[in-house]
């Protein structure tokens, strides 16, 4: 699972950034009527706080404050929703999709596989290698892009990680749980998390896009 955020993922697509307005009127003979636009709707989030061998969704205020203010990993739902309010994913045919985010518009090929949306393109710098990226889970009505942050605190310090969908290999790691993130924190078992200043905080988020 690669430790990147969605913005970094989309930077891979910049090399194929093209204008797509001319595709809106493209003749499509399939039964699906294009274009289909999924606009950013909201962010869904959940917390998992593990301390003294017990897991709960309730997070103490001081732990949340440290996460948002001091960890360097805090992801604020309200800020993300404000930044993402104009984002959209527009399917213009059975094979082409437009992604509008971060002030850019990307026109790429796509495919749905087992309920997950993948976009792909030919890497001109790697002898035509096909680059395939995971853009979310869902369908033409709703799409979710998953990402998470982890903070693991021990008596003498703390560390953490931030991760997001990037490719198909990341699917088993989201949403993030204690068990599927054992390679990214200091604990092998929940019962190992003991002590006054010891805890594990997992923050799961999903950017949700809904069909207009």
Beta strands, then each sheet from edge to edge (+ up, - down):
strand 1: 36-51
strand 2: 54-56
strand 3: 88-91
strand 4: 96-101
strand 5: 104-113
strand 6: 116-123
strand 7: 129-138
strand 8: 142-154
strand 9: 157-164
strand 10: 199-211
sheet 1: 2+ 1- 3+ 4- 5+ 6- 7+ 8- 9+
sheet 2: 2+ 1- 10+
end
